[in-house]
Amino acid sequence: MWSVPLKVGKAINLTKGEGDKNEIKFDYLKLDQEEKFIDLSKPLMMSAFGKWTKKAGYYSLNKGKLSQLIYDDKRFAGLLRLKKLIN
């Protein structure tokens, strides 16, 4: 997963090459349907899928640190976030 500046600057690999190294495809999960952009100062949630292993799971990215939450030989239907209960 990459952060690419809109004007001038260098692209930054947010997962620090973990996807390429472990052959995992990461996808950003938009948990707040009202958000207009990705705020890198807040924790990000990502789905993960092993290109060859077919494992699936979820990772978080918080302050530049990638953390595996769950990654297994299972299929996960998705995440549910109840925004009203959190607020």
CYANA upper distance limits for C-alpha pairs under 8 A (distance plus 0.5 A):
  1 MET  CA     13 ASN  CA      6.42
  1 MET  CA     14 LEU  CA      6.07
  1 MET  CA     15 THR  CA      6.41
  1 MET  CA     26 PHE  CA      7.09
  1 MET  CA     27 ASP  CA      8.02
  2 TRP  CA     11 ALA  CA      7.06
  2 TRP  CA     12 ILE  CA      6.03
  2 TRP  CA     13 ASN  CA      5.01
  2 TRP  CA     14 LEU  CA      5.95
  2 TRP  CA     15 THR  CA      8.16
  3 SER  CA     11 ALA  CA      6.10
  3 SER  CA     12 ILE  CA      5.63
  3 SER  CA     13 ASN  CA      6.98
  3 SER  CA     14 LEU  CA      7.12
  4 VAL  CA      9 GLY  CA      8.34
  4 VAL  CA     10 LYS  CA      7.45
  4 VAL  CA     11 ALA  CA      4.99
  4 VAL  CA     12 ILE  CA      7.10
  5 PRO  CA      9 GLY  CA      6.36
  5 PRO  CA     10 LYS  CA      7.43
  5 PRO  CA     11 ALA  CA      7.02
 13 ASN  CA     17 GLY  CA      7.21
 14 LEU  CA     64 GLY  CA      7.25
 15 THR  CA     19 GLY  CA      7.45
 15 THR  CA     61 LEU  CA      8.30
 15 THR  CA     64 GLY  CA      8.35
 15 THR  CA     66 LEU  CA      6.85
 17 GLY  CA     21 LYS  CA      6.52
 18 GLU  CA     22 ASN  CA      6.36
 18 GLU  CA     23 GLU  CA      8.27
 18 GLU  CA     24 ILE  CA      7.90
 19 GLY  CA     23 GLU  CA      5.79
 19 GLY  CA     24 ILE  CA      4.92
 19 GLY  CA     25 LYS  CA      6.36
 19 GLY  CA     26 PHE  CA      7.31
 20 ASP  CA     24 ILE  CA      7.10
 22 ASN  CA     50 GLY  CA      8.33
 23 GLU  CA     50 GLY  CA      6.50
 23 GLU  CA     51 LYS  CA      6.15
 23 GLU  CA     52 TRP  CA      7.67
 24 ILE  CA     48 ALA  CA      6.75
 24 ILE  CA     49 PHE  CA      5.92
 24 ILE  CA     50 GLY  CA      4.95
 24 ILE  CA     51 LYS  CA      6.24
 25 LYS  CA     48 ALA  CA      6.08
 25 LYS  CA     49 PHE  CA      5.66
 25 LYS  CA     50 GLY  CA      6.84
 25 LYS  CA     51 LYS  CA      7.18
 26 PHE  CA     46 MET  CA      6.57
 26 PHE  CA     47 SER  CA      6.18
 26 PHE  CA     48 ALA  CA      5.19
 26 PHE  CA     49 PHE  CA      7.21
 27 ASP  CA     46 MET  CA      5.76
 27 ASP  CA     47 SER  CA      5.75
 27 ASP  CA     48 ALA  CA      7.09
 28 TYR  CA     44 LEU  CA      7.82
 28 TYR  CA     45 MET  CA      6.73
 28 TYR  CA     46 MET  CA      5.01
 28 TYR  CA     47 SER  CA      7.08
 29 LEU  CA     44 LEU  CA      8.11
 29 LEU  CA     45 MET  CA      6.04
 29 LEU  CA     46 MET  CA      5.72
 29 LEU  CA     47 SER  CA      7.14
 30 LYS  CA     35 GLU  CA      8.50
 30 LYS  CA     45 MET  CA      8.28
 31 LEU  CA     45 MET  CA      8.45
 31 LEU  CA     81 ARG  CA      7.43
 40 LEU  CA     44 LEU  CA      7.88
 40 LEU  CA     63 LYS  CA      8.19
 41 SER  CA     62 ASN  CA      8.26
 41 SER  CA     63 LYS  CA      7.19
 42 LYS  CA     62 ASN  CA      7.19
 42 LYS  CA     63 LYS  CA      8.07
 43 PRO  CA     60 SER  CA      7.20
 43 PRO  CA     61 LEU  CA      6.10
 43 PRO  CA     62 ASN  CA      4.90
 43 PRO  CA     63 LYS  CA      7.64
 44 LEU  CA     60 SER  CA      6.01
 44 LEU  CA     61 LEU  CA      5.53
 44 LEU  CA     62 ASN  CA      6.92
 45 MET  CA     58 TYR  CA      7.63
 45 MET  CA     59 TYR  CA      6.55
 45 MET  CA     60 SER  CA      5.09
 45 MET  CA     61 LEU  CA      7.01
 46 MET  CA     58 TYR  CA      6.14
 46 MET  CA     59 TYR  CA      5.69
 46 MET  CA     60 SER  CA      6.48
 46 MET  CA     61 LEU  CA      8.27
 47 SER  CA     56 ALA  CA      8.03
 47 SER  CA     57 GLY  CA      6.34
 47 SER  CA     58 TYR  CA      5.00
 47 SER  CA     59 TYR  CA      6.79
 48 ALA  CA     56 ALA  CA      6.02
 48 ALA  CA     57 GLY  CA      5.63
 48 ALA  CA     58 TYR  CA      5.99
 48 ALA  CA     59 TYR  CA      7.30
 48 ALA  CA     71 TYR  CA      8.02
 49 PHE  CA     54 LYS  CA      6.75
 49 PHE  CA     55 LYS  CA      6.21
 49 PHE  CA     56 ALA  CA      5.04
 49 PHE  CA     57 GLY  CA      7.17
 50 GLY  CA     54 LYS  CA      5.17
 50 GLY  CA     55 LYS  CA      5.47
 50 GLY  CA     56 ALA  CA      6.88
 54 LYS  CA     73 ASP  CA      7.56
 55 LYS  CA     71 TYR  CA      6.95
 55 LYS  CA     72 ASP  CA      5.73
 55 LYS  CA     73 ASP  CA      5.12
 55 LYS  CA     74 LYS  CA      6.88
 55 LYS  CA     75 ARG  CA      8.12
 56 ALA  CA     71 TYR  CA      5.91
 56 ALA  CA     72 ASP  CA      6.26
 56 ALA  CA     73 ASP  CA      7.06
 56 ALA  CA     74 LYS  CA      6.75
 56 ALA  CA     75 ARG  CA      6.53
 56 ALA  CA     76 PHE  CA      7.49
 57 GLY  CA     69 LEU  CA      7.92
 57 GLY  CA     70 ILE  CA      5.58
 57 GLY  CA     71 TYR  CA      4.63
 57 GLY  CA     72 ASP  CA      6.88
 57 GLY  CA     74 LYS  CA      8.48
 57 GLY  CA     75 ARG  CA      8.24
 57 GLY  CA     76 PHE  CA      7.35
 58 TYR  CA     68 GLN  CA      7.01
 58 TYR  CA     69 LEU  CA      6.03
 58 TYR  CA     70 ILE  CA      5.92
 58 TYR  CA     71 TYR  CA      6.88
 59 TYR  CA     66 LEU  CA      7.34
 59 TYR  CA     67 SER  CA      5.99
 59 TYR  CA     68 GLN  CA      4.97
 59 TYR  CA     69 LEU  CA      5.65
 59 TYR  CA     70 ILE  CA      7.49
 60 SER  CA     66 LEU  CA      6.32
 60 SER  CA     67 SER  CA      5.73
 60 SER  CA     68 GLN  CA      7.08
 60 SER  CA     69 LEU  CA      7.40
 61 LEU  CA     65 LYS  CA      5.97
 61 LEU  CA     66 LEU  CA      5.03
 61 LEU  CA     67 SER  CA      6.80
 62 ASN  CA     66 LEU  CA      7.19
 82 LEU  CA     86 ILE  CA      7.20
 83 LYS  CA     87 ASN  CA      6.91
